[in-house]
Amino acid sequence: MEQGSTSVNEYGTIRLDPTPMDDGHGLTRGRRPEWLRVRPADSPRYRELRGLFRGKHLHTVCEEAMCPNIGECWGRGTATFLLMGDTCTRSCGFCKIKTGRPSLLDPDEPRRVGESVAAMRLSHAVLTSVNRDEQADGGAWIFAESIHWIRQLQPGCTVEVLIPDFKGDARALQTVMDAKPEILNHNTETVPRLYRTVRPQAKYMRSMELLQRAKHMDSLSLSKSGIMLGLGETWDEILTVMDDLRAHGVDIMTMGQYLQPDRFHLPIQRYYTPDEFARLKEEGQARGFRWVESGPLVRSSYHADGQAHLIARDDFNAGKRSQFETVGNDVIPLAAASQPVPN
């Protein structure tokens, strides 16, 4: 049997296994291709960041979703914060994050996020969340408050938000856009035909409309979306999603290989080669995306720090006070906080 190879860089050890055999139908059986065999490092910087997140009682999507780039990104001192807990109200067929009844939202979480961003001395922060469909606004205020605290405690840090669809609630989206993130990201995840199995509680056109609405709410913010490949989509369907995203004003697109987190999730139907990802990048560039990130290990937040510098956002006030206040056990907008609380 052909042997793999091992290489070491500043992020740790990368093990490359032999390319598995193709069954003649585009399906790959057995071990993963060599270009996917990346094992995260246990570097001092990695341990430092892990301790920081534990100390602040914060979650990262890097860990919860088993991102293959965790060694590289944490080695560089970047990470994606997972807001609103580690339990999701939806049950997407690809996602490792657990489904269930979430705990109460923590109004102090945004402050801890800001403190962590400052402690890490980040120049770019990525915020995402589980779906919180039981909340009236889907937890949109948590995103807005987290951006506020980052602006306060780490001035000059750019922010990307990777948001859920908020069930199509335009007011929830407006709450996020009013905080003026540099990048508004909402992932399409797959092609329309596969939504019932991949994203059963989501709607393809609802996601498209959210992306377009966000652009209308704030034309300075970059809009972004991504899809996973290997779930059974066709090449033409991928190109159609590209066309739809451009038609709805999306600036940045990401494409990466779907990796089955365990046997309880959707199986991999096909592995795409690096050459195929390169061809898809060319297709995206030809359609006018301002940035296309396409590769086997690409995930939504990969190289997001570079994407944020496509614009220079200076229309926010880093000294602006919080837009929300606590009244009783509720966190509400300042405009409402001045009103008497009903008996």
C-alpha positions as CSV (number, residue, x, y, z in Angstrom):
1,M,0.0,0.0,0.0
2,E,1.2,3.5,-0.9
3,Q,2.4,5.4,2.2
4,G,1.5,9.0,3.1
5,S,3.8,11.7,4.2
6,T,4.2,14.1,7.1
7,S,5.2,17.7,7.1
8,V,5.6,20.3,9.8
9,N,5.1,24.1,9.6
10,E,4.6,26.8,12.2
11,Y,1.1,25.6,12.9
12,G,2.0,22.1,13.7
13,T,2.0,18.7,12.0
14,I,0.1,18.0,8.7
15,R,-0.3,14.4,7.7
16,L,-0.9,13.6,4.1
17,D,-2.5,10.2,3.3
18,P,-2.6,8.6,-0.1
19,T,-5.4,9.5,-2.3
20,P,-8.2,6.9,-2.0
21,M,-9.5,5.0,-5.0
22,D,-12.4,6.4,-7.0
23,D,-15.3,4.0,-7.7
24,G,-15.8,5.4,-11.2
25,H,-18.9,7.4,-10.3
26,G,-17.3,10.4,-8.7
27,L,-17.6,8.9,-5.2
28,T,-14.6,8.4,-3.0
29,R,-14.4,5.3,-0.8
30,G,-12.2,4.8,2.2
31,R,-9.7,7.3,3.5
32,R,-9.9,11.0,2.7
33,P,-7.8,12.4,-0.1
34,E,-4.4,13.7,0.8
35,W,-5.4,17.3,0.5
36,L,-7.9,16.9,3.3
37,R,-5.7,15.2,5.9
38,V,-4.9,18.1,8.2
39,R,-4.6,17.6,11.9
40,P,-4.7,20.7,14.2
41,A,-1.6,21.5,16.2
42,D,-1.3,21.7,19.9
43,S,0.9,24.8,19.8
44,P,1.4,27.2,22.8
45,R,-0.7,29.8,21.0
46,Y,-3.5,27.2,20.5
47,R,-3.5,26.4,24.3
48,E,-3.4,30.1,25.2
49,L,-6.5,30.8,23.2
50,R,-8.3,27.7,24.4
51,G,-7.7,28.8,28.0
52,L,-8.9,32.3,27.2
53,F,-12.2,31.1,25.8
54,R,-12.7,28.7,28.7
55,G,-12.0,31.5,31.2
56,K,-14.5,33.7,29.6
57,H,-17.1,30.9,29.3
58,L,-17.3,31.5,25.6
59,H,-17.8,29.0,22.7
60,T,-16.1,29.0,19.3
61,V,-17.6,27.5,16.1
62,C,-14.0,26.4,15.4
63,E,-14.5,23.7,18.1
64,E,-18.2,23.1,18.0
65,A,-18.3,22.5,14.2
66,M,-14.9,20.7,14.2
67,C,-13.3,23.1,11.7
68,P,-10.3,21.5,9.9
69,N,-8.5,24.9,10.0
70,I,-8.5,25.3,13.7
71,G,-4.7,24.7,14.1
72,E,-3.9,27.3,11.4
73,C,-6.3,30.0,12.5
74,W,-5.7,29.6,16.2
75,G,-2.0,29.5,15.5
76,R,-2.4,32.9,13.8
77,G,-4.4,34.2,16.7
78,T,-7.8,34.4,15.0
79,A,-11.0,32.6,15.9
80,T,-14.8,32.7,15.3
81,F,-16.9,33.4,18.3
82,L,-20.1,31.3,18.7
83,L,-22.7,33.4,20.4
84,M,-25.8,32.4,22.4
85,G,-24.6,29.1,23.6
86,D,-23.8,25.7,22.1
87,T,-27.3,24.4,21.5
88,C,-29.2,25.1,18.3
89,T,-33.0,25.1,17.7
90,R,-32.5,23.6,14.2
91,S,-31.3,20.3,12.9
92,C,-29.3,20.8,9.8
93,G,-28.1,17.5,8.3
94,F,-24.5,18.6,8.0
95,C,-23.8,20.4,11.3
96,K,-22.1,19.0,14.3
97,I,-23.5,21.6,16.8
98,K,-26.1,19.9,19.0
99,T,-29.8,20.4,18.6
100,G,-32.1,20.9,21.6
101,R,-33.7,23.4,24.0
102,P,-31.1,26.2,24.6
103,S,-30.5,27.9,27.9
104,L,-31.4,31.5,28.5
105,L,-29.5,34.2,26.7
106,D,-26.7,35.7,28.7
107,P,-26.8,39.5,28.6
108,D,-23.2,39.7,29.8
109,E,-21.9,37.6,26.9
110,P,-21.2,40.6,24.5
111,R,-19.0,42.2,27.1
112,R,-17.0,39.0,27.5
113,V,-16.6,38.7,23.7
114,G,-15.3,42.3,23.6
115,E,-12.8,41.6,26.4
116,S,-11.6,38.5,24.6
117,V,-11.1,40.3,21.3
118,A,-9.1,42.9,23.2
119,A,-7.0,40.3,25.1
120,M,-6.2,38.6,21.8
121,R,-5.3,41.9,20.2
122,L,-7.4,41.0,17.1
123,S,-7.5,43.3,14.1
124,H,-10.5,41.3,12.8
125,A,-13.2,39.4,14.7
126,V,-15.8,37.0,13.4
127,L,-19.1,36.5,15.2
128,T,-21.6,33.8,14.5
129,S,-24.3,32.0,16.5
130,V,-26.6,29.0,16.8
131,N,-30.1,29.5,15.7
132,R,-32.4,30.8,18.5
133,D,-35.8,30.5,16.9
134,E,-37.5,30.6,20.3
135,Q,-36.4,34.3,20.7
136,A,-38.6,37.0,19.2
137,D,-35.7,38.5,17.3
138,G,-33.6,35.4,17.0
139,G,-31.0,37.0,19.4
140,A,-30.1,39.8,17.0
141,W,-29.4,42.1,19.8
142,I,-26.6,39.9,21.0
143,F,-24.8,40.5,17.7
144,A,-25.4,44.2,17.9
145,E,-24.2,44.4,21.5
146,S,-21.1,42.3,20.8
147,I,-20.1,44.6,18.0
148,H,-20.6,47.6,20.3
149,W,-18.2,46.1,22.9
150,I,-15.6,45.2,20.3
151,R,-15.7,48.8,19.1
152,Q,-15.3,50.0,22.7
153,L,-12.6,47.7,23.8
154,Q,-10.6,47.1,20.6
155,P,-10.9,50.3,18.5
156,G,-10.0,49.7,14.8
157,C,-10.9,46.0,14.9
158,T,-13.1,45.1,11.9
159,V,-16.1,42.8,12.4
160,E,-17.7,40.1,10.4
161,V,-21.1,38.6,11.5
162,L,-22.2,35.3,10.2
163,I,-25.9,35.4,11.0
164,P,-28.9,32.9,10.9
165,D,-31.9,33.8,8.8
166,F,-33.9,35.2,11.7
167,K,-36.9,33.5,10.1
168,G,-37.0,36.3,7.6
169,D,-37.6,39.0,10.3
170,A,-36.4,42.3,8.7
171,R,-36.4,44.1,12.1
172,A,-34.0,41.6,13.5
173,L,-31.7,42.1,10.5
174,Q,-32.0,45.8,10.9
175,T,-30.8,45.5,14.5
176,V,-27.6,43.8,13.3
177,M,-27.1,46.2,10.3
178,D,-27.5,49.3,12.5
179,A,-24.4,48.1,14.4
180,K,-22.5,48.5,11.1
181,P,-20.4,45.3,10.7
182,E,-17.8,45.4,7.9
183,I,-19.1,42.1,6.6
184,L,-22.6,40.6,6.7
185,N,-22.4,36.9,6.1
186,H,-25.2,34.4,5.7
187,N,-24.4,31.1,4.3
188,T,-26.6,29.5,1.5
189,E,-24.9,26.2,2.4
190,T,-26.1,24.2,-0.6
191,V,-28.2,24.2,-3.8
192,P,-32.0,24.6,-3.7
193,R,-32.8,21.0,-4.6
194,L,-31.0,19.7,-1.5
195,Y,-32.5,22.1,1.1
196,R,-35.1,19.6,2.5
197,T,-32.3,17.2,3.6
198,V,-29.5,19.7,4.2
199,R,-31.4,22.6,5.8
200,P,-34.9,21.4,6.5
201,Q,-36.0,24.4,8.5
202,A,-34.6,27.0,6.1
203,K,-35.7,28.3,2.7
204,Y,-33.3,29.1,-0.2
205,M,-35.1,32.2,-1.3
206,R,-35.4,33.5,2.2
207,S,-31.6,33.4,2.5
208,M,-31.3,35.2,-0.8
209,E,-33.7,37.9,0.2
210,L,-31.9,38.4,3.5
211,L,-28.6,39.0,1.7
212,Q,-30.2,41.5,-0.7
213,R,-32.1,43.2,2.1
214,A,-28.9,43.6,4.2
215,K,-27.2,45.3,1.2
216,H,-30.1,47.7,0.9
217,M,-30.0,48.5,4.6
218,D,-26.2,49.3,4.5
219,S,-24.6,49.7,1.1
220,L,-21.1,50.1,2.7
221,S,-21.2,46.7,4.4
222,L,-19.9,43.8,2.3
223,S,-22.3,40.9,1.8
224,K,-21.0,37.3,1.8
225,S,-22.3,33.8,1.4
226,G,-20.9,30.3,1.1
227,I,-21.8,26.7,0.1
228,M,-20.4,23.3,0.8
229,L,-19.6,20.9,-2.0
230,G,-19.9,17.1,-1.9
231,L,-23.6,16.7,-0.8
232,G,-24.9,15.5,-4.2
233,E,-25.1,18.8,-6.1
234,T,-24.2,19.1,-9.8
235,W,-21.8,21.5,-11.4
236,D,-24.5,23.4,-13.1
237,E,-26.4,23.8,-9.8
238,I,-23.3,25.3,-8.3
239,L,-23.1,27.8,-11.1
240,T,-26.8,28.7,-10.7
241,V,-26.2,29.5,-7.0
242,M,-23.3,31.8,-8.0
243,D,-25.7,33.5,-10.4
244,D,-28.4,33.9,-7.8
245,L,-25.9,35.3,-5.2
246,R,-24.7,37.9,-7.7
247,A,-28.2,38.8,-8.7
248,H,-28.9,39.5,-5.0
249,G,-25.9,41.8,-4.6
250,V,-23.4,39.4,-2.8
251,D,-19.8,40.6,-2.9
252,I,-17.9,37.6,-1.4
253,M,-18.4,33.9,-2.0
254,T,-16.8,30.9,-0.2
255,M,-16.7,27.3,-1.4
256,G,-15.3,24.3,0.5
257,Q,-15.6,20.5,0.8
258,Y,-18.3,19.1,3.0
259,L,-16.8,16.7,5.6
260,Q,-19.2,14.4,7.5
261,P,-18.7,15.1,11.2
262,D,-19.9,11.6,12.2
263,R,-22.1,8.7,11.0
264,F,-25.3,10.4,12.1
265,H,-24.9,13.2,9.6
266,L,-25.3,13.3,5.9
267,P,-22.7,11.2,4.0
268,I,-20.2,12.6,1.6
269,Q,-21.3,12.0,-2.0
270,R,-18.2,13.3,-3.7
271,Y,-14.8,14.7,-3.1
272,Y,-13.8,17.7,-5.3
273,T,-10.2,18.1,-6.3
274,P,-8.1,21.2,-5.8
275,D,-8.2,21.7,-9.5
276,E,-12.0,21.7,-9.5
277,F,-12.1,24.3,-6.7
278,A,-9.6,26.4,-8.8
279,R,-12.0,26.2,-11.7
280,L,-14.9,27.2,-9.5
281,K,-12.9,30.2,-8.3
282,E,-12.4,31.3,-11.9
283,E,-16.2,30.9,-12.5
284,G,-16.9,33.1,-9.5
285,Q,-14.4,35.8,-10.5
286,A,-15.9,35.9,-14.0
287,R,-19.3,36.6,-12.5
288,G,-18.0,39.7,-10.7
289,F,-17.6,38.6,-7.0
290,R,-15.1,41.0,-5.3
291,W,-13.5,38.0,-3.5
292,V,-13.8,34.3,-4.0
293,E,-12.4,31.8,-1.5
294,S,-12.5,28.3,-3.0
295,G,-10.6,25.2,-1.8
296,P,-11.1,21.8,-0.1
297,L,-10.5,23.2,3.4
298,V,-12.1,26.6,3.0
299,R,-14.7,27.4,5.6
300,S,-16.9,30.5,5.9
301,S,-14.5,32.5,8.0
302,Y,-11.2,31.4,6.4
303,H,-9.0,34.4,5.5
304,A,-11.9,36.7,6.6
305,D,-9.4,39.2,7.9
306,G,-8.2,39.9,4.4
307,Q,-11.7,40.3,3.0
308,A,-12.6,43.0,5.6
309,H,-10.0,45.3,4.1
310,L,-11.9,45.5,0.8
311,I,-13.6,48.5,2.5
312,A,-12.6,51.1,5.1
313,R,-15.5,51.6,7.4
314,D,-15.3,54.8,9.3
315,D,-18.9,55.8,9.8
316,F,-19.4,54.2,13.2
317,N,-18.7,55.9,16.5
318,A,-16.4,53.7,18.7
319,G,-17.4,55.7,21.7
320,K,-21.1,55.3,21.2
321,R,-22.8,53.8,24.3
322,S,-24.8,50.6,24.2
323,Q,-28.0,50.6,22.3
324,F,-29.6,48.3,24.9
325,E,-30.4,48.3,28.6
326,T,-31.5,45.8,31.2
327,V,-35.0,46.3,32.6
328,G,-35.9,43.6,35.1
329,N,-34.8,40.3,33.5
330,D,-35.2,41.7,29.9
331,V,-32.7,43.3,27.6
332,I,-34.4,45.9,25.5
333,P,-33.5,48.8,23.2
334,L,-32.8,52.2,24.8
335,A,-35.8,53.7,23.1
336,A,-38.0,51.3,25.0
337,A,-36.0,51.3,28.2
338,S,-37.2,54.8,29.1
339,Q,-40.8,53.6,29.1
340,P,-42.4,52.3,32.3
341,V,-42.5,48.5,32.8
342,P,-46.0,47.1,32.7
343,N,-47.4,45.6,35.9
